[in-house]
Amino acid sequence: MSPYALTFMAQRYYKTIIFLLFILISPQAFSQLRGVITDSLTNETLMYISVFYEGKGVGAISNTKGEYTIETRRGWNELTFSAIGYITKVVRIEPGMKFLNVKMAPADIMLSEVVVKPQRERYTRKNNPAVDFMRKVIEHKSEQKLEENDFYRYDKYQKMKTSLNDVKPEGLDKGLFKKMPFLKDQIEVSPESQKLILPLSIQETASEVIYRKSPKNQKTIIKGMRSNGIDELFSTGDMVGTVLNDVFSDVNIYDNDIRLLQERFVSPISSSSAISFYKFYLMDTIMVDRHECVHLTFVPQNSQDFGFTGHLYVVNDSTYAVKKCQMNLPKNTGVNFVERLDISQEFEQLPNGNWVLTDDDMVIDLSLVDAVQGAQVRRTTKYTNYSFEPLEADLFKKRGNVIKDPRAQNRDDSFWAEVRQVPLTETEGGMDNLIDKFQEIPGFKYFMIGLRALVENYVETGTKNTPSKFDFGPVNTVISSNYIDGTRFRLSGQTTAQFNPNWFLKGYAAYGLRDQKWKYEAEVTYAFDKREFFPWEFPRHNLSLRYRYDVMSPMDKFLATDKDNVFVAWKITTVDQMSYVRDIEMKHEIETMNGLSLTTSLLHRNDEPAGKLQYLRNDGDATAVHDITTTELGVTLSYSPGQTYINTKQRRRPVSFDAPVYTLSHTTGFKGVLGGDYNFNLTEASIWKRFWLSSWGRADVTLKAGAQWDKVPFPLLILPAANLSYITQKETFNLINNMEFMNDRYASFSVTYDMGGKLLNRIPLMKKLKWREAFRFRTLWGDLTDKNNPYKNPGDSDLFLFPARDGEVTSFVMDPKKPYMEASVGIYNIFKILHVEYVRRLNYLDNPNTKKHGIRFMIMMTF
């Protein structure tokens, strides 16, 4: 066991041993009284509270969880609770009492000759000095923003450490840990909780931030970055660090909303909602680093809303600048998986009068379930070398908001010794050795193969020393089913940048037991810029060639995942109208650092109907068409400013959904070119935007519109984005059937309002479940012009009859004066992972085989 662990264990049990000895030699009989001490305002547990019998020489001190234990004796009837900053409390104890929980109120302090008593039941904003003072802080907050300067620059050092939390030394001698005796040497003591922790990952970043007010431009130049620990075990390398930096993002208390844990929390200095969201209390006037400061505490009106409890120390002068801030989550917070969150920020005044952030520390204790080992994430950030001198224009000419120095990941120890503001602990510095020891454990290689398959959905073929050049997967597509294939088996794989940093290969082979046919896909991609892992890394500049023969449903193109995903294969209805599709596609993709992308594609497609789908000419004889062929040129322009991505083995995913997405596309078909049967022009546009509504949640809004300008048969018309699975899919209609509506003009609107528990958290019994509510509304306006309507063009063989099943037509023309509508009410965070949604179709109920309502669900874990 390490010296740290031995020292901690000795300190922890020393008083217990003395106490037990005292029991043995004591001539008087006594029992014990236990309890928890909390802050009466914030409900946070209080450590280091003195608990004693006045004049008896017997006492105790509460631990880091606010727990205390003290003996009781006959005739000792009053127990005193005391600590600096809190009102001393004397509680009478009754004979035989075993448990006593105590709430302690912060001391009432005279400020400007007004005494403010922090009593919830009498709280009012009117004529409240604390509220009046906070209004002045909010009024002056714009003066404290760095962006008020014409220029600024500063250096930033950040260290992110992820550890197993509350490690029990005796547990390291049992089960799987018996094969890892070296873990005992990795144990540290958490300074805040005094629990034992086991560091597993360290990320360090040294960067320079520069800013120009006019024209506005801000850039972060990453000068050094290093990552050691479990990150090395995943071939997507930056995945863990990217997620951690987004989930535990930098906190700016001068923002109205604080983005943290991928949610929005109301800042105690929010100009839009702080006064209505929080209760403020004036506590004291104290000196903080030679500055006289006003000490305030704050708590949210409802502890389960997304807000903080904490303390503000505001300079008592005309600047109303924050000198120090401490924030944590309320005890009964609605946030999932977080047992404890502490944020501490300190500000300093520069010679020019600017107040700037110098220290920003965050510690979060996470726990998935009680039976699983918890984790601790510690983020330490230091800001130094502020300057407000003019900066050269050339510094802002580089592309992108985040610029990585080519030497960033190859910095030597001397660089880190110079920029590192916080020294590494012994275990942090030896993280490389820890991973090497893991690799030496018999069977660890196969354990990691299984773990990667679970986390990344792929099975790698390499090791740490010989990174994988080829991955098998996605794993969740190995077995699936559909109407044509029946049971379907598929083997897929792809190369990585370790095979070649510019050339990438991927493909699959699949076999259906019902139709007894092989399906396959092969794709080769050339990345013009060398890739670190996969070709879709941001920003993309790729040229690819793909060949595919497979069975497809018309709705498959609307799926956000692979069509062979075993979970998506579970449909609400039998999808028996499908096609055998043979594609050859060449595609060029290019992106800029500001989020603008251009995709150009040339597609040759042969489409043969299968199952109960038939292509029948509208010629009076219903002449069958064996297949149709199209030759298409497509151009798509997309703009998503500020979007960042995380690379997975299957695709890249947005780290957050805060960036808007604007898309404009046009596809032209050429008759007679490479066997193409039709001329056509299809134009579509869409806008997606998330709106944060502070403590009232968020709304996701989608607008789409499109037009097929030419005369075409129904396979080339515009189909609604229908979702036929039980799994909810973004931006799709849940109760529209396969090819139910045929349009050549359409416009759709979708809004999802996630209240984050704002309603359910106010229902007395319901709020204990911490469920959250969400509401959706989707509508589709569609029209089919006469030229594309077979009913209005009898005998026109250029058009096809609408699809039918057993003689009954299954596709219809929408009434342009009657948009389709559906609404849903969902509850999520059930058992912290389940989303259940009730969907109701509001019109077009007379169409055959329609479902008026349904249930959809999704596995969704959120903070």
Steps between C-alpha positions, in 0.01 A plus 500: 500500500629847414613751766202717409256221574673401825501857626137544416395172659690583815335841527159356428506228761711656773208669675284191458757280676534747789123520527464120516766480771312767691187284486685206656640694795207733566326427832175656379256351251426712191372466147557689175310777321541535122382749242573723202558875511386711205484867398146632557516702177680277253425160657866412442668280758741685730841363591716591799207611718584474870251291697541500878348507846566840654743471794525118481821465298335254257446583133531401135545653154284432195671319212506592130146367460371712788464191717577501871497244780513588867437317824194563717487474879235523763448860603670650191196656334634782281727466195676802346579537128748773414710627205634830374248665267200319648269574789589280796213264562412326829268202465329315781529122472247260641590178688544208260543720193718326237484737200498878476535693175575871540469798265730794571423853385777731375570779744287816462734795437421872510560654158415864430300497823262236365479152645397239247378174647533205264159351567337344196143540611538880525706554186389791285669691220331828588710726724759225531855645530652179366289521184570874464873433531485220239318728260800733516740207443299399194479859379881531504586153372555609140788717622678186622486316170830473316319562173457866596870544413621562144755219536603242752714189528581259781657160565287212616613176661246227567532159659217248496532194720257207504517255790309217659343647810468374856734207444510251788851359550359169616303477177822496300581160647185337364364376168647642183716747695705219650685484167585870525707551816664805341173694539574551869797718403272720290266595782475867603294690754241747367566836673129588514337179616803324651388189315749276325506542123672306220607729208445341159532785252682834475456760228707817493457794265708815472353768276497869417174690448495816288211739431428797279185706544474649150459313278410249769723195506615261772741213461640235730849388408578161653872496565520172684274206577561161648279216611603204710299216644196313378474728194788302351290182507253641247620555146286812459748660737341838556154357575524501881666840517255659257198375691642603837581851378148541371317351797717681753540819300642832617270700725443874453280631777446823306304307236125484550503122463789277602553208264599197707429125482353570153219689670439868576511627858382845602793718603467680835584818305259438212350827382192318370398268782735498804274717717192286435682167505711538815456612859784726612616569856748757627739333745798716590759756397841335504852550365604274212863549389509862619166583339191577704227273363130449557424134566171371359351153487248383245267201454254416220129541563457133409802281574418260215524769234832538323672746728764528773533573866805692607680813610595823326765739628447834326744789531339771711566792267351656188621215273282234665750248366498138615813419696417140579223256417419157640218294353366150546190301418214492749460183702171415329610604153325357197836435332576133440808302597664790688553442870701814552606800293726777625602801293743756638608811312730782601550836330777757521519868410769592249694830513273641225194439718366194317373214715598166344453133580822338624388170659216274396475164676226242466459166676215264412423166663301278265308182571304300243339260749587405855630158394752649254821675600462877481733744329646839578587761240723787604555793266766751598539813287747787543494828307816711486685771305204717411572779254280758333752639252410507126563173318634455149238447232691198364419305817132496402549387141544134583199278422272385780424607853719229651849466355726212598873560491663221292727429798215493752497123557878461492606744771785390724518507879674839506201659326257358752723596792479859378126525427362270767342712772411204721761226560407141421466261787714189507217283366407751230858506378514120486182450299691345208635229727148420619376430147808287429424290808139458389623366166711236676200344678406159351168528318494881507525511121177303460329707769582815304375345176164440664495846659582674173231299323250618761612864505603551137283236328810362326752222563860606449781282368794684662661573835650805669839439341353400162185713456213350305520532123164328445185498715206262475159660546254648568428218742128583527448421128622139507145363532184683395186435298266649244212384278717409198807355671321331785777436750807686374866441585759764426878530539644851477836667541718801428862608499643772723765767457754248629454313172543820300435860617360602158337186356207332679304185412169379640224261405271213593353177374151387606282197433125464541358159586161572337603633159831309510689788341831661580513876554818700522664839510856616434632853544839662457571851630795725438559771764694792355626581851665230707260369760579398854228234530220511241416686178206694646712700743426872498557674266436247226652514153432161346434329170320165518371231266228257615334195344197340671242233431244461775133488590362832620182648640404847370514618862855378571653826381336685789666288770766661715673164540592200285190341344620158622517609863329213681298741716365696203396174335217476756217667305152613602360351179610261229702688238437284195548761222873507434754506216820338387734791445828501307701821550825638365584833660794739487499773764721797583475670841677812618456696824637824636596572858206738541247219445424546130495178294441414136416148381484407133389153391447306179264204547393224264212297647299201385182443699310168475177472705475207740253351742155650452629807320434516125574759235194504271463747217198728493418384146164337554650150492712541815808382314763377745837675507785272604728778621589866456843662463606852590818697447520784753726794579450638850637806678448565872608814683496490880593756763534426870702779664690405814415130485754258649507124459609184670634220281359153547580195292163511326463870434574832655245650735444858612642551848208727579190614314537872566606592145228568242502295179404653164478271196424561134511222239417450134497177300474479123415184306621446142302290254711306253823547695644165613159345445302750705124483438390844623579869505415660832595775743452472874572788741486484881591737783494464878581689817557344842548713812502441873366774725597500867233646726712535813334314791199416279688244292566501128317482169629334183343639184526356147372658179519314168370561151553349158373464146525245221475732202453247218258232388614168655353164609429452870840347599652842425239703689561632852410261781439611861775419749317214669643301790365144497692371803414514869816704563453877484692664217583867475297706250276216381126432511404212725154409365531547125506169315755392242448720187162613633510846338631595155610863455698708259476807726531491876579698811535360849535641849610320814548628853613304804467673834701342780406655834759303694262419785374855553142375545548156654749633755221707653265210566569390862513122454604499135811713548671226698515293181691778320313431178515762227241598242526569129241605242517467121293631215560417133309613196537437126347703220511324166367537150514300177472704185274373224788399273615237749157374604409175316133544589491824302699360208330172399692313233823694558760223493777731624341481845460193722191390687527564872617202711236250610487197726259217416310731266465783755685825431745586780619845388295818486497862391490754782244777516708820461259674737540234766850439638573172673556539877614285788584580861666313781560519870807333640646425838868426523757441770297196611750298702741764362525325161156447343302737281134408434284703265130490418431609141162608365407543134267800471355467147486292180356229722286347224796381294516117498718327760578820689577494870347779705753474779806309613780466751863567415803471720872554511790423729633842588741592777530867587626697793 
